[in-house]
Structures are given as C-alpha cells and as structure tokens.
Amino acid sequence: MKIIYFTACALLWSNASSAFVQQGRSSRSNLSQQRAATQGFGVTVEKKNAVDWSTLSVAQSKEKLLDLLPRMTGKEEEFRTVEALVNNLEANYQPAQTLDFLNLILQGEWQLLFSTNLSGTPNPAKFRLRELFQRIERHKLEGKLINEATWDLAEQGDGNFECSGTFTVDCSYKINQGARMILSLDEHILKPAKGTKIPKDVPALVGLLHRAMPKEMFDPADHAIDTTYLDGDLRIVRHTGPRLEGVRDIFIRRGSLQINPVSTDE
C-alpha cells in the first residue's frame, strides 16, 4: 500500500451506514445473465412484491429507483422494491451495439448509490465516508478503473473529525467475452488531505475503510464486472468471480444527483 502524506449513496448504505456489460451478443444470453444476477439481493428475491413493478416503463422504473435509494431505511420491503425495479430495467435494457459506443457511455465518474455487499459500518462518531465513486478511463479494449473514497476520522471517537483524506483503489481492466470487464488490482493509495492531522494508527484506519466499503470496491482483484443496465446517468452492474459472485452495485453519474451523506438534518 502506498501512503502519501499530503493532500459513498444512500451513498452505499440504507440503515447499514450513515448515508447510503453488456453480456453476450444475443438477447437470450444477456437476459439469462441478468436473471442470475438477481441472487445478489439474497433472501429478498424469495418474497413477492404486492405491486407489479414490471408494468412500469423504463423511465418510470428509473425515476422510482432514484427516488427510493437515497432515503432507504433498511426495511425488507425497500430491498424487494429495489430488486423489482432493477429487474425491470434490466429486462428492458437494449445493449450498446458497438464497443466504442459502450466505452463512450462508460467513461467518466460514477457515484455509488447502492451495494448488496456490505459487512457493517464503523462507529459514525469515529469514522465516516463522505463520498465513494468509481472513475473509468477507457482505451478501446482496456483501461483504468479507479475507486475513490473520501473519509473523515475522529481518533478519539468523539465526533471531532480532525483527520481527513482519500483512499484510492487503482485497477486496470481488459474487455473480454463481448463487454465483460476483467479487473486487475494495481495498488491502494491512502492520501491524507493537505493541512489535516495525520492518523496515528494507519492500519486501524485501513481496517475502518475495509469495513465501510463494499468488498468489490476495496479489493476487486480476480473478478469481473458485467453491465446489466446503462444509460447516460444510471449504471447497474453484476460482479462475478470466486469471492464476489452475484454482487450487485448501482451507480449514478457523479454530479447528476444531489446526495448529502453526512447531513444531520432531520
């Protein structure tokens, strides 16, 4: 790990925190992978929704999804609704016809709104993530995928956040099997903000980051990403690999939706 001393969303979380590839070239292949992707929602897929969300248009499903995610409270019904809306978006998704067009839409910065793979949340009086986003830099069949978290730390656990900075997970990717992104982890970079207090216990800080970030963003080695829905400002992906099979993430293009994950307003 590289440490540089100088210079999230419901972001990610519903109640679990302080804020929150196109596959194949045939529609049959794409839909079968989308159906397999729903396992990332866990036991919630076993229960039937009272509302038939499949009757909604793509625009309506997207609108309802983006309205729900930032204000989730962790109720099971909310997760079932997210699952149903995502399934409807994926079922009606028309993949990009060329890799160049896919790359054009994919590139840029994507803020994480939701993940099915969170293990827990550190003490909010000691640690918080203010933002978690993913940056994609493409070059034909390969490129860079960079996950960056902005963090605050109160070492005394009293809510006085004297330490701040960024944590970056730097990866390379190659396109395989149509539009699947195969990831390779390059390095982790912990970078305290300029003028901030330097944490006394760096390994402990890394441990807090590990708990707060979805595992697919903290340690994305040896897995791949399939895009199951993509438009100009919404992106839904399914992860595949030995540790992360079926994990689902929902991203919004950074700056297109106002989210304040550290607000204390009632």
C-alpha positions in Angstrom: 0.0 0.0 0.0 1.3 3.4 -0.9 0.8 6.2 1.7 1.1 9.8 0.6 1.3 12.4 3.3 -0.2 15.5 1.7 -3.2 16.2 0.5 -20.3 6.9 -0.6 -25.2 6.7 -1.7 -27.9 6.4 0.4 -24.4 6.6 -0.9 -23.9 2.9 -0.2 -26.0 2.3 2.8 -29.5 2.0 3.8 -29.7 1.5 7.6 -26.2 -0.1 7.5 -24.4 3.2 7.3 -24.6 6.9 7.8 -25.8 7.7 4.3 -26.1 5.4 1.8 -21.5 -5.3 -20.0 -23.3 -5.8 -21.6 -23.2 -9.5 -21.5 -23.2 -11.6 -24.6 -24.3 -10.6 -28.1 -27.7 -12.2 -28.1 -30.7 -11.0 -26.0 -31.2 -14.6 -24.7 -27.6 -14.7 -23.3 -28.0 -11.2 -21.8 -31.3 -12.0 -20.1 -30.1 -15.3 -18.6 -27.1 -13.5 -17.0 -29.5 -10.8 -15.8 -31.7 -13.4 -14.1 -28.6 -15.0 -12.5 -27.6 -11.5 -11.2 -30.6 -11.2 -9.0 -29.1 -13.6 -6.5 -27.1 -10.6 -5.2 -30.3 -9.4 -3.4 -30.2 -12.5 -1.2 -33.3 -13.8 0.5 -35.4 -10.8 -0.6 -35.9 -12.4 -4.0 -38.0 -15.2 -2.4 -40.8 -12.8 -1.4 -43.4 -11.5 -3.8 -44.0 -7.8 -4.2 -47.5 -6.5 -3.7 -47.0 -4.1 -6.5 -46.4 -5.3 -10.1 -43.4 -3.1 -10.9 -43.0 -4.9 -14.3 -45.8 -2.8 -15.7 -43.7 0.4 -15.4 -41.8 1.9 -18.3 -38.0 2.2 -18.1 -38.3 5.9 -17.4 -40.8 5.3 -14.6 -38.7 2.5 -13.1 -35.6 4.6 -13.1 -37.4 7.6 -11.6 -38.8 5.4 -8.7 -35.4 3.8 -8.1 -33.6 7.1 -7.9 -36.2 8.4 -5.6 -36.0 5.5 -3.2 -32.3 4.8 -2.9 -31.2 8.0 -1.1 -33.9 7.6 1.5 -33.8 3.9 2.3 -34.0 3.0 5.9 -33.2 -0.7 5.7 -36.7 -2.2 5.6 -37.0 -5.5 3.7 -39.8 -4.1 1.6 -37.5 -1.4 0.3 -34.9 -4.0 -0.8 -37.7 -6.0 -2.6 -38.8 -2.9 -4.3 -35.2 -2.1 -5.4 -34.8 -5.6 -6.7 -38.1 -5.4 -8.7 -37.2 -2.1 -10.2 -33.7 -3.3 -11.2 -35.1 -6.4 -12.7 -37.5 -4.3 -14.8 -34.7 -2.0 -16.0 -32.5 -5.0 -16.9 -35.3 -6.9 -18.7 -35.9 -3.8 -20.9 -32.3 -2.9 -21.4 -31.1 -2.6 -25.0 -27.3 -3.1 -25.0 -25.0 -0.8 -27.0 -24.4 -2.2 -30.4 -20.6 -1.4 -30.6 -17.8 -1.5 -28.0 -16.8 2.1 -29.0 -20.3 3.3 -28.0 -20.2 1.3 -24.8 -16.9 2.8 -23.9 -18.1 6.3 -24.6 -21.0 5.9 -22.2 -19.0 4.1 -19.5 -16.1 6.6 -19.2 -16.3 9.2 -16.5 -17.0 9.2 -12.8 -19.8 7.2 -11.2 -21.0 7.7 -7.7 -22.1 4.5 -5.8 -25.7 4.6 -4.6 -26.3 1.0 -3.5 -24.5 -2.3 -3.0 -25.7 -5.7 -1.9 -22.3 -6.5 -0.4 -21.8 -4.5 2.9 -20.5 -6.2 6.0 -21.0 -3.5 8.5 -20.5 0.2 9.4 -17.8 1.6 11.8 -18.8 3.9 14.7 -20.2 7.0 13.0 -18.8 9.1 15.8 -15.3 7.9 14.8 -15.3 7.3 11.1 -17.4 8.3 8.1 -17.2 8.1 4.3 -18.3 11.4 2.7 -18.2 10.1 -0.9 -17.4 6.9 -2.8 -17.2 6.9 -6.5 -15.7 5.0 -9.4 -13.8 6.6 -12.3 -13.5 4.7 -15.6 -10.8 5.7 -18.1 -11.1 3.7 -21.3 -8.9 2.9 -24.3 -10.5 0.5 -26.6 -10.2 -3.0 -25.1 -8.5 -1.9 -21.9 -8.4 1.0 -19.4 -8.3 2.1 -15.8 -11.0 1.6 -13.2 -10.3 3.7 -10.0 -12.4 3.5 -6.8 -12.0 6.5 -4.6 -13.4 7.1 -1.1 -13.3 10.4 0.8 -13.0 9.8 4.5 -13.1 11.6 7.9 -11.6 10.2 11.1 -12.1 11.2 14.8 -9.5 9.1 16.5 -10.9 9.8 20.0 -14.4 8.6 18.8 -16.0 11.9 19.9 -17.2 13.1 16.6 -14.4 15.6 16.2 -13.1 14.7 12.8 -9.5 16.0 12.8 -8.2 13.7 10.1 -9.4 13.6 6.5 -8.3 12.3 3.2 -8.9 10.0 0.3 -8.4 6.2 -0.2 -7.9 5.1 -3.8 -8.1 1.6 -5.2 -6.3 1.7 -8.6 -7.2 -1.1 -11.1 -6.6 -2.0 -14.7 -9.2 -3.7 -16.8 -9.5 -5.6 -20.1 -12.6 -6.2 -22.1 -13.4 -9.9 -22.7 -16.4 -12.0 -23.7 -18.2 -9.3 -25.5 -18.2 -6.5 -22.9 -17.1 -8.1 -19.6 -14.5 -6.0 -17.7 -11.8 -8.3 -16.3 -10.1 -6.4 -13.4 -6.5 -6.5 -12.1 -5.7 -4.7 -8.8 -2.7 -2.4 -9.2 -2.4 -0.6 -5.8 -4.1 1.0 -2.8 -3.3 4.7 -2.1 -4.0 6.3 1.3 -3.7 10.1 1.0 -4.4 12.4 3.9 -5.8 15.8 2.9 -3.4 18.8 2.9 -3.3 20.5 6.3 -5.1 17.7 8.1 -3.9 15.9 11.1 -2.1 12.6 10.3 -3.7 9.5 11.7 -1.7 7.9 14.5 -2.8 4.3 13.6 -2.8 3.9 9.8 -3.6 0.1 9.9 -6.6 0.8 12.1 -7.8 3.4 9.6 -7.4 0.9 6.7 -9.5 -1.5 8.8 -12.3 1.0 9.1 -12.2 1.6 5.3 -12.3 -2.1 4.7 -15.5 -2.4 6.9 -17.2 0.7 5.4 -16.5 0.0 1.7 -18.2 -2.8 -0.3 -15.6 -5.6 -0.7 -15.8 -5.4 -4.5 -14.6 -1.8 -4.3 -12.0 -2.3 -1.6 -10.4 -5.4 -3.1 -11.5 -6.0 -6.7 -8.8 -8.5 -7.6 -9.7 -11.6 -9.5 -13.2 -10.7 -10.5 -15.1 -9.3 -13.5 -17.9 -6.8 -14.0 -20.9 -7.3 -16.2 -23.0 -4.2 -17.1 -26.7 -5.2 -16.9 -28.1 -1.7 -17.4 -26.6 1.5 -18.7 -27.8 4.9 -19.9 -26.4 8.4 -19.7 -26.5 8.7 -16.0 -27.5 5.4 -14.4 -25.4 2.2 -14.4 -26.2 -1.2 -12.8 -23.5 -3.9 -12.7 -23.2 -7.5 -11.5 -19.9 -8.9 -10.3 -18.6 -12.4 -11.0 -15.7 -14.3 -9.6 -14.6 -16.6 -6.8 -15.4 -14.1 -3.9 -18.0 -11.8 -5.3 -20.4 -13.9 -7.5 -23.7 -12.2 -7.8 -22.9 -9.0 -6.0 -24.8 -6.0 -7.4 -24.0 -2.3 -7.5 -26.0 0.7 -8.6 -24.2 3.9 -9.7 -25.3 7.3 -10.8 -23.1 9.6 -12.9 -21.3 11.8 -10.5 -22.9 15.2 -10.2 -26.2 14.2 -11.7 -27.9 13.6 -8.4 -27.5 15.7 -5.2 -26.8 13.5 -2.2 -25.6 14.6 1.2 -24.5 11.5 3.1 -23.3 13.3 6.2 -26.2 15.6 6.7 -27.6 15.7 10.3 -30.8 17.4 9.3 -34.0 15.7 10.5 
